[in-house]
Amino acid sequence: MKFFLFKPKHFFNHADEQRIVNAIAASEKQTSGEIRVFVESHCRFVDPLDRAAEAFFKLKMDSTEQRNGVLLYVAMKDRQMAIFGDKGIHEKVGNAFWNEKAQKILSHFSKADYAGGLEKIVMEIGATLSGYFPYDGSNDKNELPDDIVYGR
């Protein structure tokens, strides 16, 4: 896939990366929703939400059965971030929810606590998803990988 034909730059050490991945896995044990984190150096768009949407669709996050995927997008060197929720979850929580989560994560980022901020917001989003899309152990499957996706 052309989207990923470059050597990714990792921004987290192994321990921090595991904290984020573990938060995604733990959150997804409470919900049928899917959470992904996409991190890159620079945002190619003026509005990071546009880049988040592009990454969301390239990663096929809109193909979840209940349209309940959420992408946390971070452009580290440009100091930009966005949260993009698919139709199913966005219709439930609206813009105010995403704006609140963005403000919370930015408060961690302002202290250079990137892994901690992502970990906390992933857990909060997972808890919210569980209220609307609870986990059903009899038929729920992990529709998307839990690993961090690194852009350029």
DRENDRENZA-466105 format. One record per residue (C-alpha): residue in three letters; chain; x, y, z. Coordinates in Angstrom, 1 decimal, always signed. Last residue first. Example, Ala and Ser with C-alpha at 12.3 -4.5 7.8 and 13.67 -1.06 7.14 Angstrom:
+-----+----+--------+--------+--------+
:  aa : ch :      x :      y :      z :
+-----+----+--------+--------+--------+
: SER :  A :  +13.7 :   -1.1 :   +7.1 :
: ALA :  A :  +12.3 :   -4.5 :   +7.8 :
+-----+----+--------+--------+--------+
END
This chain:
+-----+----+--------+--------+--------+
:  aa : ch :      x :      y :      z :
+-----+----+--------+--------+--------+
: ARG :  A :   +6.5 :   +9.6 :   +8.3 :
: GLY :  A :   +3.6 :   +7.6 :   +9.6 :
: TYR :  A :   +3.7 :   +5.3 :  +12.6 :
: VAL :  A :   +0.7 :   +3.1 :  +13.4 :
: ILE :  A :   +0.5 :   +2.1 :  +17.0 :
: ASP :  A :   -0.5 :   -1.5 :  +17.5 :
: ASP :  A :   -4.0 :   -2.6 :  +18.4 :
: PRO :  A :   -4.8 :   -4.3 :  +15.1 :
: LEU :  A :   -8.4 :   -4.0 :  +13.8 :
: GLU :  A :  -11.5 :   -6.1 :  +14.0 :
: ASN :  A :  -10.8 :   -7.6 :  +17.4 :
: LYS :  A :  -13.7 :  -10.0 :  +17.7 :
: ASP :  A :  -17.0 :   -9.9 :  +19.7 :
: ASN :  A :  -19.2 :  -13.0 :  +19.4 :
: SER :  A :  -19.6 :  -14.6 :  +22.8 :
: GLY :  A :  -17.5 :  -12.1 :  +24.7 :
: ASP :  A :  -19.9 :   -9.3 :  +24.0 :
: TYR :  A :  -18.2 :   -6.0 :  +24.7 :
: PRO :  A :  -20.5 :   -3.0 :  +25.1 :
: PHE :  A :  -21.1 :   -0.5 :  +22.3 :
: TYR :  A :  -22.8 :   +2.6 :  +23.8 :
: GLY :  A :  -21.5 :   +2.4 :  +27.3 :
: SER :  A :  -18.4 :   +0.5 :  +26.3 :
: LEU :  A :  -17.5 :   +3.3 :  +23.9 :
: THR :  A :  -17.3 :   +5.8 :  +26.7 :
: ALA :  A :  -15.0 :   +3.6 :  +28.8 :
: GLY :  A :  -12.8 :   +3.0 :  +25.7 :
: ILE :  A :  -12.6 :   +6.7 :  +25.1 :
: GLU :  A :  -11.5 :   +7.2 :  +28.6 :
: MET :  A :   -8.9 :   +4.4 :  +28.4 :
: VAL :  A :   -7.5 :   +5.8 :  +25.1 :
: ILE :  A :   -7.4 :   +9.2 :  +26.6 :
: LYS :  A :   -5.3 :   +8.1 :  +29.6 :
: GLU :  A :   -2.8 :   +6.1 :  +27.5 :
: LEU :  A :   -2.5 :   +8.9 :  +24.9 :
: GLY :  A :   -1.8 :  +11.4 :  +27.6 :
: GLY :  A :   +0.6 :   +9.1 :  +29.4 :
: ALA :  A :   +2.5 :   +8.4 :  +26.2 :
: TYR :  A :   +2.8 :  +12.1 :  +25.3 :
: ASP :  A :   +3.7 :  +13.5 :  +28.7 :
: ALA :  A :   +5.6 :  +16.4 :  +27.4 :
: LYS :  A :   +3.9 :  +18.7 :  +30.0 :
: SER :  A :   +1.9 :  +20.5 :  +27.3 :
: PHE :  A :   +1.2 :  +17.0 :  +25.9 :
: HIS :  A :   -0.7 :  +16.1 :  +29.0 :
: SER :  A :   -2.9 :  +19.2 :  +28.8 :
: LEU :  A :   -3.3 :  +18.5 :  +25.1 :
: ILE :  A :   -4.8 :  +15.1 :  +25.9 :
: LYS :  A :   -7.4 :  +16.7 :  +28.1 :
: GLN :  A :   -8.3 :  +19.4 :  +25.6 :
: ALA :  A :   -8.7 :  +16.8 :  +22.8 :
: LYS :  A :  -10.9 :  +14.7 :  +25.0 :
: GLU :  A :  -13.2 :  +17.6 :  +25.7 :
: ASN :  A :  -13.3 :  +18.5 :  +22.0 :
: TRP :  A :  -14.2 :  +15.0 :  +21.1 :
: PHE :  A :  -17.1 :  +14.9 :  +23.6 :
: ALA :  A :  -18.4 :  +18.3 :  +22.5 :
: ASN :  A :  -18.4 :  +17.3 :  +18.8 :
: GLY :  A :  -21.1 :  +14.6 :  +19.2 :
: VAL :  A :  -21.3 :  +11.6 :  +21.6 :
: LYS :  A :  -23.8 :   +9.1 :  +20.0 :
: GLU :  A :  -23.7 :  +10.2 :  +16.4 :
: HIS :  A :  -19.9 :  +10.3 :  +16.6 :
: ILE :  A :  -19.9 :   +6.6 :  +17.8 :
: GLY :  A :  -21.7 :   +5.1 :  +14.8 :
: LYS :  A :  -20.3 :   +7.6 :  +12.2 :
: ASP :  A :  -16.6 :   +7.0 :  +12.9 :
: GLY :  A :  -14.6 :   +9.0 :  +15.4 :
: PHE :  A :  -11.6 :  +11.2 :  +14.5 :
: ILE :  A :   -9.4 :  +12.6 :  +17.3 :
: ALA :  A :   -7.0 :  +15.3 :  +16.3 :
: MET :  A :   -3.4 :  +16.3 :  +17.1 :
: GLN :  A :   -0.8 :  +18.9 :  +16.3 :
: ARG :  A :   +2.6 :  +19.7 :  +17.7 :
: ASP :  A :   +4.2 :  +20.0 :  +14.3 :
: LYS :  A :   +7.1 :  +17.8 :  +15.4 :
: MET :  A :   +4.7 :  +15.2 :  +16.9 :
: ALA :  A :   +1.9 :  +15.0 :  +14.4 :
: VAL :  A :   -0.7 :  +13.0 :  +16.5 :
: TYR :  A :   -3.9 :  +11.3 :  +15.4 :
: LEU :  A :   -6.2 :   +9.4 :  +17.7 :
: LEU :  A :   -8.5 :   +7.3 :  +15.6 :
: VAL :  A :  -11.8 :   +6.0 :  +16.8 :
: GLY :  A :  -13.8 :   +3.1 :  +15.3 :
: ASN :  A :  -17.5 :   +2.6 :  +16.0 :
: ARG :  A :  -19.0 :   +2.0 :  +12.6 :
: GLN :  A :  -20.9 :   -1.0 :  +14.0 :
: GLU :  A :  -19.4 :   -3.7 :  +11.7 :
: THR :  A :  -16.0 :   -2.0 :  +11.5 :
: SER :  A :  -15.2 :   -1.0 :   +7.9 :
: ASP :  A :  -14.7 :   +2.7 :   +8.6 :
: MET :  A :  -11.3 :   +2.0 :  +10.1 :
: LYS :  A :  -10.0 :   +1.0 :   +6.7 :
: LEU :  A :   -6.5 :   +2.2 :   +7.6 :
: LYS :  A :   -6.7 :   +4.5 :   +4.6 :
: PHE :  A :  -10.1 :   +5.8 :   +5.8 :
: PHE :  A :   -8.8 :   +6.7 :   +9.3 :
: ALA :  A :   -5.5 :   +8.1 :   +7.9 :
: GLU :  A :   -7.4 :  +10.5 :   +5.6 :
: ALA :  A :   -9.7 :  +11.5 :   +8.4 :
: ALA :  A :   -6.8 :  +12.2 :  +10.8 :
: ARG :  A :   -5.2 :  +14.3 :   +8.1 :
: ASP :  A :   -8.3 :  +16.4 :   +7.7 :
: LEU :  A :   -8.6 :  +16.6 :  +11.5 :
: PRO :  A :   -5.0 :  +17.9 :  +11.5 :
: ASP :  A :   -6.2 :  +21.1 :   +9.6 :
: VAL :  A :   -3.5 :  +22.7 :   +7.5 :
: PHE :  A :   -2.7 :  +19.3 :   +6.0 :
: ARG :  A :   +0.6 :  +17.5 :   +5.6 :
: CYS :  A :   +0.9 :  +17.0 :   +9.4 :
: HIS :  A :   +4.5 :  +16.3 :  +10.3 :
: SER :  A :   +6.4 :  +13.8 :  +12.4 :
: GLU :  A :   +3.9 :  +10.9 :  +12.5 :
: VAL :  A :   +1.7 :   +9.1 :  +15.0 :
: PHE :  A :   -1.5 :   +7.1 :  +14.4 :
: VAL :  A :   -3.3 :   +5.6 :  +17.4 :
: ARG :  A :   -6.1 :   +3.1 :  +16.9 :
: ILE :  A :   -9.3 :   +2.4 :  +18.9 :
: GLU :  A :  -12.0 :   -0.1 :  +17.9 :
: GLY :  A :  -15.4 :   -0.4 :  +19.4 :
: SER :  A :  -16.9 :   -3.8 :  +20.5 :
: THR :  A :  -16.3 :   -2.6 :  +24.0 :
: GLN :  A :  -14.8 :   -3.5 :  +27.4 :
: LYS :  A :  -12.0 :   -5.7 :  +26.2 :
: GLU :  A :  -11.2 :   -3.0 :  +23.6 :
: SER :  A :  -10.2 :   -0.7 :  +26.4 :
: ALA :  A :   -7.7 :   -3.2 :  +27.7 :
: ALA :  A :   -6.2 :   -3.8 :  +24.3 :
: ILE :  A :   -5.9 :   +0.0 :  +23.6 :
: ALA :  A :   -4.4 :   +0.6 :  +27.0 :
: ASN :  A :   -1.9 :   -2.2 :  +26.5 :
: VAL :  A :   -0.9 :   -0.6 :  +23.1 :
: ILE :  A :   -0.3 :   +2.7 :  +24.8 :
: ARG :  A :   +1.7 :   +1.3 :  +27.8 :
: GLN :  A :   +3.6 :   -0.9 :  +25.3 :
: GLU :  A :   +4.7 :   +2.1 :  +23.3 :
: ASP :  A :   +5.8 :   +3.8 :  +26.5 :
: ALA :  A :   +7.9 :   +0.7 :  +27.5 :
: HIS :  A :   +9.4 :   +0.3 :  +24.0 :
: ASN :  A :  +10.5 :   +4.0 :  +23.7 :
: PHE :  A :   +8.2 :   +6.3 :  +21.9 :
: PHE :  A :   +8.6 :   +8.4 :  +18.8 :
: HIS :  A :   +9.2 :   +5.7 :  +16.2 :
: LYS :  A :  +10.0 :   +6.9 :  +12.8 :
: PRO :  A :   +8.5 :   +4.8 :  +10.0 :
: LYS :  A :  +10.6 :   +3.8 :   +7.1 :
: PHE :  A :   +8.6 :   +4.7 :   +4.0 :
: LEU :  A :   +6.0 :   +3.0 :   +1.7 :
: PHE :  A :   +3.1 :   +3.2 :   +4.1 :
: PHE :  A :   +0.4 :   +5.0 :   +2.1 :
: LYS :  A :   +1.5 :   +3.3 :   -1.1 :
: MET :  A :   +0.0 :   +0.0 :   +0.0 :
+-----+----+--------+--------+--------+
END
